Amino acid sequence: MATHHMLQPGQELRTKSGMVCVIKEFLGGGGQGEVYRADLANTPMALKWYFPQFATNTQYQALENLVRKGPPDQRFLWPLDLIERLDQRELGYLMPLRDKHYVDIVDLMKRRVSTTFRELTTAGLYLADSYHQLHTHGLCYRDISFGNVFLDPQTGEVLICDNDNVTINGETAGGVLGTSRFMAPEIVRHEARPSTHTDLYSLSVLLFYLFMFHHPLEGQREADIHVLDGYAMDKIYGTEPIFIFDPNNTTNRPVRGYQDNALTFWPLYPQFLRDLFTRAFTDGLSNPVNGRVRETEWRSAMIQLRDAIFYCPHCQSQNFYDVTVLKQNNGKPNPCWHCQKAVILPYRLRLNDHIIMLNHDTVLFPHHIDRKSKWDFSRPVAQVNQHPSNPQMWGLKNLSLEKWVLTKVDGSKQDVEPGRNAPLVAGSKINFGDGEGEIRY
């Protein structure tokens, strides 16, 4: 039996700006309406068409406001134009079409697709940065969850959809409250409405899921519940939330054999990341205004985490450099998490208090070497490479337009012109113009 959809292929609709869009095919349905692939002046777009009960004037005005404001950055599949409204029960808007190589984060959670730590940290960086852009525009997302995020498993690029729920921060009337398990405890307890403070909580839950493949509050207490009804869920996520790795409360630790993801992944990450998650789900549970981890802190942590990746020389698995471990183990890193063999740390570059592992594929960006170019990852400025005739020799190639100055171990100086290499020798220093880094081994 053919399924009946609200719009049909070939149907033409006029946009508010006067253009004609043609319906091509049905893509999927959700709680509020249906999404179609449409053609707008030979450009493929996505069209969301609301069920009549959701085609309200309030929603129309909210969408008008979002179209007028424009997207905070290119990762938001933002409402671009409304369909001209001929009938009070009709409401639709056009947004960019998601590329096919982006996958649902739920597919990642269920291991239908795989990716690497480098892509996960990149995704974490982009998510933190995108929600930061949204919040600095005075907006609140209201419904951060993994149902609204898509990921390219090959690059870590993300796309954020369902932006029609976005409102001005502080607006209290109507709208969605969020997704179960992602809502801040004060929303679950009916003490608050969505805001940038509650968005920060939901973002921390999303990042915890991304790295631990588990929820931060689901431990022993969830395992002991036989019926996860509304009362039980309110208790776990709202009235009595306890972080599964709370250092001062061990009553809700993950249960081995049932909640293994959290137990497996938590020890793999450096202490600084675990400290941030601990703060997010201890202070952050009870102090929404001052206890939560901000997007800018997550952004810095994700860059630090990505720069801490190095490869196991035996199985090539990605591991993390952790200063805390080195201090505890007399300078020795932990064995590889995957093959359990001893690892050898590669050369690394210390820039101020930041450490970058110099792997065979490491690339540096303006963000790393120029204090005036914070968060600039637009173009590579340095790249690790191997000497063409002596594979034992490694260097850092200058891909920038500026000359560097290398200070060798004996104190002598040498210019490193664009296109040339600075050899990786422990104790030597490279002046990049604005910052100076020391090679360590």
Secondary structure, 3 states (H helix, E strand, C coil): CCCCCCCCCCCEEEECCCCEEEEEEEEEECCCEEEEEEEECCEEEEEEEECHHHCCHHHHHHHHHHHHHCCCCCCECCCCEEECCCCCCCCEEEEECCCCCCEEHHHHHCCCCCCCHHHHHHHHHHHHHHHHHHHHCCEECCCCCHHHEEECCCCCCEEECCHHHCEECCCCCCCCCCCCCCCCHHHHCCCCCCCHHHHHHHHHHHHHHHHHCCCCCCCHHHHCCCCCCHHHHHHHHHHCCCCCCCCCCCCCCCCCCCCHHHHHHHHHCCHHHHHHHHHHCCHHHHCCCCCCCCHHHHHHHHHHHHHCEEECCCCCCEEECCHHHHHHCCCCCCCCCCCCCCCCCCCEEEECCEEEECCCCCEECHHHHCHHHCCCCCCCCEEEEECCCCCCCEEEEECCCCCEEEECCCCCEEEECCCCEEECCCCCEEECCCCEEEEEC
